[in-house]
Amino acid sequence: MDPFPLGRFSVARIGFGAMQLPGPGVLGPPRDRDAALAVLRRAVELGVDHIDTAQFYGPDVANELIREALHPYPENLALVSKVGTRRDDTGAWLPAAEPAELRRDIEANLRSLGVDQLAVVNLRLMDSDEPDQLIDDQLSAMIAARDDGLIGGIGLSDIKREHLLHALERTEIACVQNAFNLADRSSAPVLEECATRGIAFVPFFPLGSAFAQPNPVLGNELLRRAAVRLGHTTVQIALAWTLSVAPNVLLIPGTSSVGHLEENLAVADIDFDDETLKELNAIGA
């Protein structure tokens, strides 16, 4: 499986997402700190060269774990973060969208990770239906951070195709992070635009939202039958399907278990026969 460009890096198509390293609800310290550190170290041992994180994971927890486990970092390791969101004392996800807030949070990521530059930082657009003046101001802040050498590339998250096209009129875009999985393909137009333009597409919630019950992906009967027939877990089949959608898809499955990490990385070797692929494609049709 060929690597794919991510800013100035060329990364394996399965990376690691740090969202599950903090405690329940992405709040507070991990249940088992040693286990969290072991997962990060094992990921790099197995060839992971793309780690996705955020200062608001914890808050302040995921980045500190990454630094403790991996610093000094391998030269080929792309550290990617995101801005545009913060957490309050109750754990609510709130916007932190003003240009000064974006710059402040980029600098906070640099300090906590112990680096001079991040490979990419994603600008998360919360509750934005179409491009507006705020988005232009946000893009200006991101461009300034890149020009100042704080970030290597600019990404976008939780966007529509119109946002991407608008941003591309201003600057190069290194990647897009949107929700995408077997049951939710509403971002297919964005993925297709990215594929056409050679932009990495990084799906979040590839297994369905961690905050939705019942899980619309892992609870699907067609997926369960395919997993049994192929001798893999439902998680592996769901991830392998997502990886198969397009060559610009970069997975960042997260876990706090070394065993699950190894299972996730093994999905690169899963191939689907035509019948299974037809069945899986029908889930989100």
C-alpha positions as CSV (number, residue, x, y, z in Angstrom):
1,M,0.0,0.0,0.0
2,D,1.6,3.2,-1.2
3,P,2.1,6.1,1.2
4,F,0.3,9.4,0.6
5,P,1.4,13.0,0.9
6,L,0.5,14.9,4.1
7,G,2.1,18.4,4.0
8,R,5.8,17.9,3.5
9,F,5.6,14.3,4.8
10,S,4.7,11.1,3.0
11,V,2.9,8.9,5.5
12,A,1.6,5.4,5.7
13,R,-2.1,5.2,5.2
14,I,-2.8,3.9,8.7
15,G,-1.8,6.3,11.5
16,F,-2.8,6.7,15.1
17,G,-5.4,9.0,16.7
18,A,-4.7,10.1,20.2
19,M,-8.3,10.9,21.2
20,Q,-8.8,7.8,23.2
21,L,-5.6,8.2,25.3
22,P,-7.1,10.5,28.0
23,G,-9.8,9.4,30.4
24,P,-13.5,8.7,29.7
25,G,-15.2,11.3,27.6
26,V,-11.7,12.5,26.4
27,L,-11.4,14.2,29.9
28,G,-8.7,13.8,32.5
29,P,-5.8,11.4,32.8
30,P,-5.9,7.9,31.3
31,R,-7.1,5.0,33.4
32,D,-3.7,3.4,32.9
33,R,-0.9,5.8,32.1
34,D,1.7,3.1,31.5
35,A,-0.6,1.4,29.0
36,A,-1.2,4.7,27.1
37,L,2.5,5.3,26.8
38,A,3.1,1.7,25.7
39,V,0.5,2.1,22.9
40,L,2.3,5.2,21.5
41,R,5.7,3.5,21.6
42,R,4.4,0.3,20.0
43,A,2.7,2.3,17.3
44,V,5.9,3.9,16.2
45,E,7.7,0.5,16.5
46,L,5.2,-0.9,14.0
47,G,5.8,1.9,11.5
48,V,3.2,4.5,12.4
49,D,4.4,7.8,11.1
50,H,1.3,10.0,11.5
51,I,-0.2,10.8,14.9
52,D,-3.3,13.0,15.2
53,T,-3.8,14.8,18.4
54,A,-5.2,18.1,19.9
55,Q,-4.5,20.2,22.9
56,F,-8.1,20.0,23.9
57,Y,-7.9,16.2,24.2
58,G,-7.9,15.9,28.0
59,P,-7.5,18.9,27.9
60,D,-3.7,19.0,27.9
61,V,-3.4,15.2,28.4
62,A,-2.9,13.6,24.9
63,N,0.0,15.9,23.9
64,E,1.8,15.4,27.2
65,L,1.5,11.6,26.8
66,I,2.9,11.8,23.3
67,R,5.8,13.9,24.4
68,E,6.7,11.6,27.3
69,A,6.4,8.5,25.1
70,L,8.1,9.6,22.0
71,H,10.3,12.7,22.4
72,P,12.7,13.2,20.8
73,Y,10.6,12.3,17.8
74,P,11.6,10.3,14.7
75,E,12.4,12.6,11.8
76,N,9.7,11.0,9.7
77,L,6.9,11.3,12.3
78,A,4.1,13.7,11.2
79,L,2.5,15.3,14.3
80,V,-0.9,16.7,13.3
81,S,-3.2,18.8,15.6
82,K,-6.3,20.8,15.3
83,V,-7.7,24.2,16.5
84,G,-11.0,25.9,16.6
85,T,-12.5,24.1,19.6
86,R,-12.1,24.1,23.4
87,R,-13.5,22.2,26.4
88,D,-15.2,23.8,29.4
89,D,-15.2,22.6,33.0
90,T,-18.2,20.2,32.2
91,G,-16.5,18.7,29.2
92,A,-18.7,20.5,26.6
93,W,-17.1,21.1,23.2
94,L,-17.2,24.9,22.5
95,P,-15.9,27.0,19.7
96,A,-12.5,28.8,20.0
97,A,-12.7,30.3,16.6
98,E,-11.3,33.8,16.8
99,P,-8.0,34.3,14.9
100,A,-6.2,35.2,18.1
101,E,-7.5,32.0,19.8
102,L,-6.3,29.9,16.8
103,R,-2.8,31.3,17.1
104,R,-2.8,30.9,20.9
105,D,-3.8,27.2,20.6
106,I,-1.3,26.5,17.8
107,E,1.4,27.8,20.1
108,A,0.1,25.8,23.0
109,N,0.3,22.6,20.9
110,L,3.9,23.4,20.1
111,R,4.8,23.9,23.7
112,S,3.1,20.8,25.0
113,L,4.5,18.6,22.3
114,G,8.0,20.1,22.5
115,V,8.4,20.9,18.8
116,D,9.1,24.0,16.7
117,Q,6.7,23.1,14.0
118,L,3.7,20.8,13.5
119,A,3.3,18.9,10.3
120,V,-0.3,20.1,9.8
121,V,-2.9,21.9,11.9
122,N,-6.5,21.4,11.1
123,L,-8.9,24.3,11.4
124,R,-12.2,22.9,12.7
125,L,-15.2,24.7,11.5
126,M,-18.0,24.3,14.1
127,D,-21.6,25.0,12.9
128,S,-20.6,26.7,9.7
129,D,-23.0,26.1,6.8
130,E,-21.1,28.2,4.3
131,P,-18.0,30.4,3.9
132,D,-18.2,33.8,5.7
133,Q,-16.0,36.6,6.9
134,L,-15.0,34.7,10.0
135,I,-13.7,31.8,7.9
136,D,-11.6,34.2,5.9
137,D,-10.2,35.7,9.0
138,Q,-9.5,32.2,10.4
139,L,-7.7,31.2,7.1
140,S,-5.6,34.4,7.4
141,A,-4.5,33.4,10.9
142,M,-3.6,29.9,9.6
143,I,-1.7,31.2,6.6
144,A,0.2,33.5,8.9
145,A,1.1,30.6,11.2
146,R,2.4,28.6,8.3
147,D,4.3,31.6,6.9
148,D,5.9,32.1,10.3
149,G,7.0,28.4,10.3
150,L,4.8,27.2,13.2
151,I,2.9,24.7,10.9
152,G,4.0,22.9,7.8
153,G,0.5,22.7,6.3
154,I,-3.1,23.8,6.7
155,G,-5.9,21.3,7.1
156,L,-9.7,21.7,7.4
157,S,-12.1,19.8,9.6
158,D,-15.9,19.3,9.7
159,I,-16.4,21.1,6.4
160,K,-18.5,21.0,3.3
161,R,-17.3,21.0,-0.3
162,E,-18.0,24.7,-0.6
163,H,-15.7,25.4,2.3
164,L,-12.9,23.5,0.6
165,L,-13.3,25.2,-2.7
166,H,-13.4,28.6,-1.0
167,A,-10.2,27.8,1.1
168,L,-8.4,26.6,-2.0
169,E,-8.8,30.1,-3.5
170,R,-6.7,31.4,-0.7
171,T,-4.1,28.7,0.0
172,E,-3.0,25.1,-0.4
173,I,-4.8,22.6,1.8
174,A,-2.9,19.6,3.1
175,C,-5.8,17.5,4.3
176,V,-9.4,17.4,5.3
177,Q,-10.8,15.7,8.4
178,N,-14.5,14.9,8.2
179,A,-16.8,12.2,9.6
180,F,-17.1,9.3,7.2
181,N,-17.9,5.6,7.7
182,L,-20.0,2.8,6.4
183,A,-23.2,4.2,7.7
184,D,-22.5,8.0,7.2
185,R,-21.2,9.0,3.8
186,S,-22.5,12.5,3.8
187,S,-19.0,13.7,3.3
188,A,-18.6,11.8,0.0
189,P,-18.6,15.0,-2.1
190,V,-15.7,16.4,0.0
191,L,-13.8,13.1,-0.3
192,E,-14.2,13.0,-4.0
193,E,-13.0,16.6,-4.4
194,C,-10.0,15.8,-2.3
195,A,-9.2,12.7,-4.3
196,T,-9.4,14.7,-7.6
197,R,-7.0,17.3,-6.2
198,G,-4.6,14.9,-4.5
199,I,-5.5,16.1,-1.0
200,A,-5.4,13.7,1.9
201,F,-8.8,12.8,3.4
202,V,-8.7,11.7,7.1
203,P,-12.0,10.3,8.2
204,F,-13.0,10.6,11.9
205,F,-15.5,8.3,13.5
206,P,-14.7,5.5,10.9
207,L,-16.4,3.1,13.4
208,G,-19.3,5.4,14.0
209,S,-19.5,8.1,16.6
210,A,-18.2,7.1,20.0
211,F,-21.0,9.3,21.5
212,A,-23.9,7.6,19.6
213,Q,-25.7,4.5,21.0
214,P,-26.5,2.1,19.5
215,N,-23.5,2.3,17.2
216,P,-24.8,2.5,13.6
217,V,-21.6,0.9,12.1
218,L,-20.5,-1.8,14.5
219,G,-24.1,-2.8,15.3
220,N,-24.9,-3.4,11.6
221,E,-25.8,-7.0,10.9
222,L,-24.3,-7.0,7.3
223,L,-21.0,-5.9,8.8
224,R,-21.2,-8.6,11.5
225,R,-21.8,-11.3,8.9
226,A,-19.0,-10.2,6.7
227,A,-16.6,-10.2,9.7
228,V,-17.5,-13.7,10.6
229,R,-17.2,-14.9,7.0
230,L,-13.8,-13.3,6.5
231,G,-12.4,-14.2,10.0
232,H,-11.8,-10.7,11.2
233,T,-13.4,-8.4,13.8
234,T,-16.2,-6.0,12.9
235,V,-13.8,-3.2,13.7
236,Q,-11.2,-4.5,11.2
237,I,-13.8,-4.9,8.4
238,A,-15.1,-1.4,9.0
239,L,-11.7,0.1,8.9
240,A,-10.6,-1.9,5.9
241,W,-13.7,-0.8,4.0
242,T,-13.0,2.9,4.8
243,L,-9.4,2.5,3.6
244,S,-10.5,0.9,0.4
245,V,-12.8,3.8,-0.7
246,A,-10.0,5.9,-2.2
247,P,-6.2,6.0,-2.3
248,N,-6.1,9.4,-0.5
249,V,-7.9,8.1,2.6
250,L,-5.6,8.1,5.7
251,L,-6.9,6.3,8.7
252,I,-6.2,7.4,12.3
253,P,-7.9,4.8,14.4
254,G,-7.4,5.4,18.1
255,T,-7.1,3.0,21.0
256,S,-5.6,2.7,24.5
257,S,-4.8,-1.1,24.0
258,V,-1.7,-2.5,22.3
259,G,-3.7,-5.5,21.2
260,H,-6.3,-3.4,19.5
261,L,-3.6,-1.2,18.0
262,E,-2.0,-4.2,16.3
263,E,-5.4,-5.4,15.1
264,N,-6.1,-1.9,13.6
265,L,-2.8,-1.8,11.8
266,A,-3.4,-5.3,10.3
267,V,-6.3,-4.0,8.2
268,A,-3.9,-3.0,5.5
269,D,-3.7,-6.7,4.5
270,I,-7.5,-7.2,4.2
271,D,-8.9,-7.6,0.7
272,F,-12.6,-7.9,-0.2
273,D,-14.2,-10.1,-2.8
274,D,-16.7,-8.5,-5.0
275,E,-19.7,-9.9,-3.2
276,T,-18.5,-8.7,0.3
277,L,-17.7,-5.3,-1.1
278,K,-21.2,-5.0,-2.6
279,E,-22.8,-6.0,0.7
280,L,-20.8,-3.4,2.6
281,N,-21.4,-0.7,0.1
282,A,-25.1,-1.3,0.6
283,I,-25.0,-0.4,4.3
284,G,-24.8,3.3,3.6
285,A,-26.7,3.4,0.4
